[in-house]
Amino acid sequence: MSLIFLDNNATTAPLPEVVDAMAHSLRNCWGNPSSNSNSGDEARKGLFAAREHIARLLKVEPECIIFTSGGTEANNLAFRLALRSAPVSRKRVILSGTEHASILELQQSLEEQGYQVAVVEAYPSGRIQLEKFRELADQSTALVSVQWVNNETGIIQPIEQIREICANRGICFHSDVSQAVGKIPFTTNLPVADFTSLTAHKFHGPKGIGAVTLPGPPSARLAASSLFYGGQQESGIRPGTENLACIVGFGEAARIREHRLSDAVIHMANLRDQFERGLLQRHPEIQINGDPENRICNTSNLRFPGISGEALVNALDLCGIECSQSSACTTARPEPSHVLTSMGLTEDQAYSSVRFSFSVMNTMDEVERALELVDKNYMKILNPTLSFAS
């Protein structure tokens, strides 16, 4: 039984070119980038090249990229840096109710530091309640954090409007862009936010490496708010010897996606749309969670009335189809998806929902096979007297 992996918002398989680049780095460029030696020079070249590739994909200056151990650390570090940049008199932080767990879990810590945290829920479309946000984003607000693309639904937030509101009111704006990178083109004239955070394994890079982008070149003021103390790596903002092989893999994934972005988006959208068309033709009662017109190209969050989404995920797993109910960071929790309940879904509706997410490594043959198995297993759960799909 071959695996059909449709959980690409949780992680993606590294491209062969990425694996090769990392292996080459481990074998041939294993020096310390901070060392003043030939091996150090070779390591620095790999570090600089990777930073350049990532900068081109994100449309930022290379020196504005600070490497981290992944998306969670990137989000935590971005918050510390952003709050350090804000006027000390501002004590409000605004989050969207559909944020990743690594953002929402900061609420208690922020409140212990004296910040008032306001959480703005989403409309049924999945987009933030913009009028409520506009009302809260006043002169007392230090920081706003809104994901560009949601990891569970793929819904794209109105980032331009949010950015404009923040800019006009002198509010620092952070966005977790992990699910947008490699699926939405970045522009040079308008930065996504003052600070952004991302991770490589969402677009076929390695796990264990991420980044924060800064609004300008690093400064001693920002370095003073680092999560760690140590040397001057990453301008002192993220000290410690760099994870060079993973950074090289990150850079290679960025290089490839920059050159293939249009083709990648078209391919993923074709797979996702064919999957949804086929499933909705068979079962018109199935519903798409969120606004279908404001989604990323690869994500399908579907509500299967009358069944447990967990039961369907487990049944499909036995058949070699991997999908999920929610974020990989929250699957151990018994509660329904906070993203879907923020959008107004009931607990039962949230529990009956399943996320399918596609990548450039999926094929149309896999989509057709997945359609067959989702159809059969959904019908089996609805009517247990049917023979089980295999």
C-alpha positions in Angstrom: 0.0 0.0 0.0 1.6 3.3 -1.1 1.3 6.4 0.9 -0.7 9.3 -0.4 0.3 12.3 1.7 -2.4 15.0 1.9 -1.3 16.7 5.1 1.2 19.1 3.5 0.2 22.1 5.8 1.6 20.1 8.7 4.9 19.4 6.8 6.2 18.6 3.4 8.7 16.1 2.2 12.1 17.6 1.4 12.8 17.9 -2.3 15.6 15.6 -3.6 17.6 18.7 -4.5 17.3 19.9 -0.9 18.5 16.6 0.5 21.5 16.7 -1.9 22.4 20.3 -0.9 22.3 19.4 2.8 24.3 16.2 2.3 26.9 18.2 0.3 27.1 20.8 3.1 27.6 18.1 5.8 30.3 16.4 3.8 32.2 19.3 2.4 31.3 22.5 4.2 31.3 21.3 7.8 33.4 24.2 9.1 32.2 26.8 11.6 30.9 29.9 9.8 32.4 32.0 12.6 35.9 30.6 12.2 38.7 32.6 10.5 39.9 29.6 8.4 39.4 28.0 5.0 36.8 25.7 6.3 35.1 28.6 8.0 35.2 30.5 4.7 33.4 27.7 2.8 30.8 27.4 5.5 30.2 31.2 5.4 29.7 31.0 1.6 27.0 28.5 2.1 25.4 30.6 4.8 25.5 33.7 2.7 24.1 32.0 -0.4 21.2 30.5 1.5 20.3 33.9 3.0 20.4 35.4 -0.5 18.0 32.8 -1.9 15.6 33.2 0.9 15.7 37.0 0.7 14.9 36.8 -3.0 11.8 34.6 -2.3 10.6 36.9 0.5 11.6 40.2 -1.3 13.6 41.5 1.6 17.2 42.4 2.1 19.4 39.5 3.2 20.6 41.2 6.4 17.0 41.5 7.5 16.8 37.7 7.9 17.5 36.1 11.3 17.6 32.3 11.4 15.8 30.3 14.2 15.1 26.7 15.0 11.7 26.8 13.4 8.4 28.6 13.2 7.5 28.4 16.9 10.8 30.0 17.9 10.4 32.5 15.1 7.0 33.6 16.4 8.3 33.9 20.0 11.4 35.8 18.9 9.4 38.1 16.6 7.1 39.1 19.5 10.0 40.0 21.7 11.7 42.0 19.0 8.4 43.8 18.0 7.5 44.7 21.6 11.0 46.0 22.1 10.4 48.3 19.1 7.1 49.6 20.4 6.7 52.6 22.7 6.7 51.5 26.3 3.5 53.4 27.0 1.5 51.1 24.7 0.2 48.0 26.5 -2.3 46.4 24.2 -1.6 43.4 21.9 -4.1 42.3 19.3 -4.3 38.7 18.0 -6.7 37.0 15.6 -8.6 34.1 17.1 -7.4 31.8 14.3 -3.7 32.2 15.0 -1.3 29.3 15.3 -0.9 27.8 18.8 2.6 29.3 19.1 1.0 32.7 19.0 -2.2 32.2 21.0 -0.2 30.4 23.8 1.8 33.6 24.4 -1.3 35.3 25.8 -0.7 34.3 29.5 3.0 35.4 29.3 2.1 38.7 27.7 -0.5 39.4 30.4 2.0 38.6 33.1 4.3 41.2 31.5 1.5 43.8 31.9 0.0 43.7 28.4 -3.7 43.6 27.7 -4.4 41.0 25.1 -7.4 41.4 22.8 -8.4 38.4 20.6 -10.4 39.3 17.5 -12.5 36.4 16.2 -13.2 35.6 12.6 -16.3 35.8 10.4 -17.7 32.6 9.0 -15.6 33.3 5.9 -12.5 32.8 8.1 -11.3 36.4 7.7 -10.7 38.5 10.8 -13.6 40.8 11.9 -12.0 43.8 10.4 -14.4 46.4 12.0 -13.8 45.0 15.4 -10.1 45.0 14.7 -10.2 48.6 13.5 -12.0 49.6 16.7 -9.4 48.0 19.0 -6.3 49.1 17.1 -5.9 52.5 18.9 -3.0 54.5 20.2 -2.6 52.2 23.2 -1.8 49.2 20.9 1.8 48.1 20.8 1.5 45.1 18.5 -0.8 43.3 16.1 -0.3 39.8 15.0 -2.3 38.2 12.2 -1.4 35.2 10.1 -1.3 35.9 6.4 -2.7 32.4 5.6 -4.3 30.1 8.1 -2.8 26.7 8.5 -6.1 24.9 9.0 -8.4 26.5 6.4 -6.0 28.2 4.0 -8.0 31.4 4.4 -6.0 34.5 3.3 -6.4 37.5 5.6 -6.8 41.0 4.2 -3.2 41.7 5.0 -3.0 45.0 3.0 -5.8 46.6 5.0 -4.4 45.4 8.3 -1.0 46.7 7.4 -2.4 50.1 6.4 -4.4 50.5 9.6 -1.3 49.6 11.7 1.0 51.9 9.7 -1.5 54.9 10.0 -1.7 54.4 13.8 2.0 53.7 14.5 1.3 50.1 15.5 4.0 47.4 15.0 2.6 44.6 12.8 3.7 41.0 12.9 2.6 38.2 10.6 3.2 34.5 10.6 3.7 33.9 6.9 4.6 30.2 7.1 1.7 29.0 5.1 2.0 31.8 2.5 5.6 31.3 1.5 5.9 29.6 -1.8 2.2 29.9 -2.5 1.6 33.6 -2.7 4.1 35.9 -4.4 5.8 38.5 -2.1 6.2 42.1 -3.5 9.1 44.4 -3.2 7.2 47.7 -2.9 5.0 46.7 0.1 6.4 44.5 2.9 4.0 42.0 4.4 4.5 43.3 7.9 7.2 44.9 10.1 8.2 41.5 11.4 7.4 38.2 9.7 8.1 34.6 10.8 8.3 31.4 8.7 9.6 27.9 8.7 11.3 25.9 5.9 9.4 22.6 6.1 6.2 24.0 4.8 7.6 24.3 1.3 9.9 21.2 1.0 12.8 22.4 3.1 14.1 20.7 6.2 12.5 20.7 9.7 14.2 22.5 12.5 15.0 25.7 10.7 13.0 28.9 10.4 13.5 32.7 10.2 12.3 36.1 11.4 12.4 39.0 9.0 13.1 42.5 10.4 11.9 45.8 9.2 15.5 47.0 8.7 19.1 46.1 9.4 19.7 44.5 12.9 20.5 46.8 15.7 22.0 46.6 19.2 18.6 47.5 20.6 17.0 44.5 19.0 19.9 42.2 20.0 19.2 43.2 23.6 15.8 41.6 23.5 17.1 38.2 22.2 15.7 35.0 23.6 19.3 33.9 24.2 22.7 35.2 25.3 25.9 34.3 23.6 28.0 35.3 20.6 27.4 37.5 17.6 25.9 35.0 15.2 22.8 36.4 13.5 23.8 39.9 14.6 23.6 38.8 18.2 19.8 38.4 17.9 20.0 34.6 17.7 23.4 33.7 19.0 24.9 30.3 18.7 26.6 28.3 15.9 24.3 28.2 12.9 22.6 25.0 11.9 24.4 25.3 8.5 23.1 22.1 6.8 19.5 23.0 7.5 20.1 26.6 6.5 21.5 25.4 3.2 18.5 23.2 2.7 16.2 26.1 3.5 18.0 28.2 0.9 17.8 25.5 -1.7 14.1 25.1 -1.1 13.6 28.9 -1.4 15.7 29.0 -4.6 13.7 26.3 -6.3 10.3 27.7 -5.2 11.3 31.2 -6.4 12.0 29.9 -9.9 8.9 27.5 -10.0 6.4 29.6 -8.1 3.8 30.0 -10.8 3.9 26.4 -11.9 3.7 25.2 -8.3 0.6 27.3 -7.6 -1.1 26.1 -10.7 -0.3 22.5 -10.0 -1.5 22.6 -6.4 -4.7 24.5 -7.3 -5.5 21.9 -10.0 -5.1 19.1 -7.6 -7.1 20.7 -4.8 -9.9 21.8 -7.2 -10.2 18.4 -8.8 -10.4 16.8 -5.4 -13.2 19.1 -4.2 -15.1 18.8 -7.5 -15.1 15.1 -7.4 -16.1 14.9 -3.7 -18.8 17.5 -3.9 -20.3 15.8 -7.0 -20.6 12.6 -5.1 -21.7 14.2 -1.8 -23.2 17.7 -2.2 -23.9 17.8 1.5 -20.2 18.2 2.2 -19.3 21.8 2.9 -16.1 23.9 2.5 -15.1 25.7 5.7 -14.4 29.3 5.0 -14.7 31.5 1.9 -13.6 29.4 -1.2 -12.6 32.5 -3.0 -10.1 33.7 -0.4 -8.1 30.5 0.1 -4.5 29.5 -0.6 -4.1 27.2 -3.6 -3.5 23.9 -1.8 -5.8 23.7 1.1 -9.3 22.1 1.5 -11.0 22.1 4.9 -14.2 20.1 4.5 -17.1 19.4 6.8 -18.6 15.9 6.6 -22.1 16.0 8.1 -23.1 13.2 10.3 -19.7 11.7 11.1 -16.7 12.2 13.3 -13.8 13.8 11.4 -11.4 11.8 13.6 -13.0 8.6 12.5 -12.6 9.5 8.9 -8.9 10.5 9.4 -8.2 7.2 11.1 -10.0 5.1 8.5 -8.1 6.9 5.7 -4.8 6.4 7.5 -5.4 2.6 7.5 -5.9 2.9 3.7 -2.7 4.9 3.2 -4.2 8.4 3.0 -2.7 10.9 5.4 -4.8 14.0 6.3 -5.7 15.7 9.5 -8.4 17.5 11.5 -6.3 20.6 12.6 -2.9 21.9 13.1 -0.1 19.3 13.8 0.7 21.4 16.9 -2.8 20.9 18.4 -3.8 17.3 17.5 -3.1 16.0 21.0 -5.9 18.2 22.4 -9.4 16.9 22.9 -11.0 20.3 22.1 -12.4 21.1 18.7 -10.4 23.2 16.4 -10.1 26.7 17.8 -9.8 28.0 14.2 -13.2 26.6 13.2 -14.9 27.7 16.4 -13.5 31.2 16.0 -15.3 31.2 12.7 -18.6 30.4 14.4 -18.8 26.7 13.8 -20.4 24.6 16.5 -18.3 21.9 18.3 -20.1 19.2 16.3 -19.4 21.0 13.0 -15.7 21.4 14.0 -15.4 17.8 15.0 -16.8 16.7 11.7 -14.2 18.6 9.7 -11.1 17.3 8.0 -8.2 19.1 6.3 -6.6 17.9 3.1 -3.6 19.9 1.9 -1.7 19.3 -1.3 1.9 19.9 -2.5 3.9 19.9 -5.7 4.9 16.3 -5.0 1.3 15.1 -5.3 -0.2 13.8 -8.5 -3.6 13.7 -10.2 -3.5 9.9 -10.0 -3.2 10.3 -6.2 -6.1 12.7 -6.2 -8.3 10.1 -8.0 -7.3 7.4 -5.6 -7.9 9.6 -2.6 -11.4 10.5 -4.0 -12.3 6.9 -4.2 -11.1 6.1 -0.7 -12.6 9.2 0.9 -15.9 8.4 -0.7 -16.0 4.8 0.4 -14.8 5.4 3.9 -17.3 8.3 4.4 -20.1 6.1 3.3 -18.9 3.3 5.5 -18.9 5.5 8.6 -22.3 6.8 7.8 -23.6 3.3 7.2 -21.5 0.7 9.2 -23.2 -2.2 7.4 -21.2 -1.5 4.2 -18.0 -3.5 3.6 -14.9 -1.6 4.6 -12.8 0.1 1.9 -9.2 -1.1 1.3 
